[in-house]
């Protein structure tokens, strides 16, 4: 259910774009993100910092798109979000010597320090590439292609990346007595 809520604004943006164009879709994305935040607050009691960041970016870039009547701003929004997330991970690692991926996920799995470091750097590289790829699609192709890429290409690449990362990390996951099965049972 949380996954559906996370992709709710993107899906509504896509649908609104197909029926009414980029400006209506931008307004729908802003409204859907606000609704998403209200829902998360009511059902989970707290909103993650990255969700606040996402709200701020869609309001600023979506608002600029509507005020300036220029689709360039909304096309920059995914890149700005990707680069801010990658930048936060990079600054955390290099400046503060904190692995933010480990801080976010450390309670869910145990990994050796080199694996956490590799995971953090892989996300930094992934976000950097996704930001550049978004700009390339936005400026080398028409808006319809960019919107399709934003939904299907972006999500598809994220899925491939997460699966590849899971395969890499699987060598570090240890069976515990709770989840290990007796082969003779």
C-alpha positions as CSV (number, residue, x, y, z in Angstrom):
1,X,0.0,0.0,0.0
2,X,2.9,2.4,0.8
3,X,4.4,1.8,-2.6
4,X,1.1,2.8,-4.2
5,X,0.9,6.0,-2.1
6,X,4.5,6.8,-3.1
7,X,3.8,6.6,-6.8
8,X,0.3,8.2,-6.5
9,X,1.4,11.7,-7.7
10,X,3.5,10.3,-10.6
11,X,0.6,8.1,-11.8
12,X,-1.9,11.0,-11.6
13,X,0.5,13.3,-13.4
14,X,0.8,10.7,-16.2
15,X,-3.0,10.3,-16.5
16,X,-3.7,14.0,-16.4
17,X,-1.0,14.7,-19.0
18,X,-2.5,12.1,-21.4
19,X,-5.9,13.8,-21.2
20,X,-5.3,17.5,-20.5
21,X,-1.6,18.3,-21.1
22,X,1.4,19.3,-19.1
23,X,0.0,22.3,-17.3
24,X,-3.1,20.5,-15.9
25,X,-0.8,17.5,-15.1
26,X,1.5,19.8,-13.2
27,X,-1.3,21.2,-11.1
28,X,-2.6,17.6,-10.5
29,X,0.9,16.5,-9.4
30,X,1.1,19.4,-6.9
31,X,-2.3,18.7,-5.5
32,X,-1.7,14.9,-5.4
33,X,1.6,15.4,-3.5
34,X,-0.2,17.6,-0.9
35,X,-2.9,14.9,-0.6
36,X,-0.2,12.3,-0.2
37,X,1.4,14.2,2.6
38,X,-1.9,14.7,4.4
39,X,-2.6,10.9,4.1
40,X,0.8,10.0,5.3
41,X,0.5,12.3,8.3
42,X,-2.9,10.9,9.2
43,X,-2.0,7.3,8.8
44,X,1.7,7.2,9.8
45,X,1.9,10.2,12.1
46,X,5.2,11.3,10.6
47,X,6.5,12.4,7.2
48,X,10.0,11.4,6.2
49,X,12.5,14.2,5.3
50,X,12.8,13.0,1.7
51,X,9.0,13.3,1.4
52,X,9.2,16.9,2.6
53,X,11.9,17.6,0.1
54,X,9.9,16.1,-2.7
55,X,6.9,18.3,-1.7
56,X,9.1,21.4,-1.7
57,X,10.6,20.5,-5.1
58,X,7.2,19.8,-6.8
59,X,5.7,23.0,-5.3
60,X,8.6,25.2,-6.4
61,X,9.2,23.7,-9.9
62,X,5.5,22.9,-10.5
63,X,4.6,26.4,-9.4
64,X,7.2,27.9,-11.7
65,X,5.9,25.8,-14.6
66,X,2.4,27.2,-14.0
67,X,3.4,30.8,-13.3
68,X,5.9,31.1,-16.2
69,X,3.8,28.8,-18.4
70,X,7.0,26.9,-19.3
71,X,7.3,23.2,-19.2
72,X,11.0,23.4,-18.7
73,X,10.6,23.8,-15.0
74,X,8.6,20.6,-14.4
75,X,11.1,18.8,-16.6
76,X,13.9,19.9,-14.3
77,X,12.0,18.7,-11.2
78,X,13.1,15.0,-11.3
79,X,16.7,16.0,-12.0
80,X,16.8,18.4,-9.1
81,X,15.2,15.8,-6.8
82,X,17.7,13.0,-7.9
83,X,20.7,15.3,-7.5
84,X,19.5,16.6,-4.1
85,X,19.2,13.0,-2.9
86,X,22.5,12.0,-4.3
87,X,24.1,15.2,-3.0
88,X,22.8,14.5,0.5
89,X,24.3,11.0,0.4
90,X,27.6,12.4,-0.9
91,X,27.8,15.3,1.6
92,X,26.9,12.9,4.4
93,X,29.7,10.5,3.4
94,X,32.5,13.0,2.5
95,X,31.8,15.9,4.9
96,X,30.1,14.4,7.9
97,X,31.6,10.9,7.6
98,X,28.1,9.4,8.0
99,X,26.6,6.8,5.7
100,X,23.0,7.9,5.4
101,X,21.9,4.7,3.7
102,X,23.2,2.8,6.7
103,X,21.3,5.1,9.0
104,X,18.1,4.6,7.1
105,X,18.4,0.9,6.7
106,X,20.7,-0.3,9.4
107,X,17.8,-1.4,11.6
108,X,16.5,-3.7,8.8
109,X,19.7,-5.6,7.9
110,X,23.2,-6.2,9.1
111,X,26.0,-5.6,6.6
112,X,29.8,-5.2,6.9
113,X,31.1,-1.7,6.6
114,X,32.4,-2.2,3.0
115,X,29.0,-3.3,1.9
116,X,27.3,-0.3,3.4
117,X,29.9,2.0,1.8
118,X,29.4,0.3,-1.6
119,X,25.6,0.7,-1.2
120,X,25.9,4.3,-0.4
121,X,28.2,5.0,-3.4
122,X,26.0,3.0,-5.7
123,X,23.0,5.2,-4.8
124,X,25.0,8.4,-5.3
125,X,26.1,7.2,-8.8
126,X,22.5,6.0,-9.6
127,X,21.0,9.3,-8.6
128,X,23.6,11.2,-10.6
129,X,23.0,9.2,-13.7
130,X,19.2,9.4,-13.4
131,X,19.3,13.1,-13.1
132,X,21.5,13.4,-16.2
133,X,19.3,10.9,-18.1
134,X,16.2,12.8,-17.2
135,X,17.7,16.0,-18.7
136,X,18.8,14.2,-21.8
137,X,15.3,12.8,-22.4
138,X,13.7,16.1,-21.5
139,X,15.7,18.1,-24.1
140,X,16.3,15.5,-26.8
141,X,12.8,14.2,-27.1
142,X,9.3,15.6,-27.1
143,X,7.3,16.2,-23.9
144,X,5.1,13.1,-24.5
145,X,8.3,10.9,-24.6
146,X,9.6,12.6,-21.5
147,X,6.4,11.9,-19.6
148,X,6.5,8.2,-20.7
149,X,10.1,8.0,-19.6
150,X,9.3,9.6,-16.3
151,X,6.8,6.9,-15.4
152,X,8.0,3.8,-17.2
153,X,11.7,4.4,-17.8
154,X,12.4,6.0,-14.4
155,X,10.5,3.4,-12.5
156,X,11.9,0.5,-14.6
157,X,15.5,1.7,-14.1
158,X,14.9,2.0,-10.4
159,X,13.5,-1.5,-10.2
160,X,16.5,-2.9,-12.2
161,X,18.9,-1.0,-9.9
162,X,17.2,-2.2,-6.7
163,X,17.1,-5.8,-7.9
164,X,20.8,-5.6,-8.9
165,X,21.7,-4.2,-5.5
166,X,19.7,-6.9,-3.7
167,X,21.6,-9.5,-5.7
168,X,24.9,-7.9,-4.7
169,X,23.8,-7.6,-1.0
170,X,22.5,-11.2,-0.8
171,X,26.0,-12.5,-0.3
172,X,26.1,-10.6,3.0
173,X,22.7,-11.6,4.4
174,X,23.1,-14.3,7.0
175,X,20.4,-16.9,7.9
176,X,19.3,-16.6,11.5
177,X,17.8,-19.5,13.5
178,X,14.3,-17.9,12.9
179,X,14.5,-18.0,9.1
180,X,16.8,-20.9,8.6
181,X,14.9,-24.1,7.6
182,X,15.9,-27.6,8.7
183,X,16.5,-29.5,5.4
184,X,15.5,-32.8,7.1
185,X,12.2,-31.5,8.4
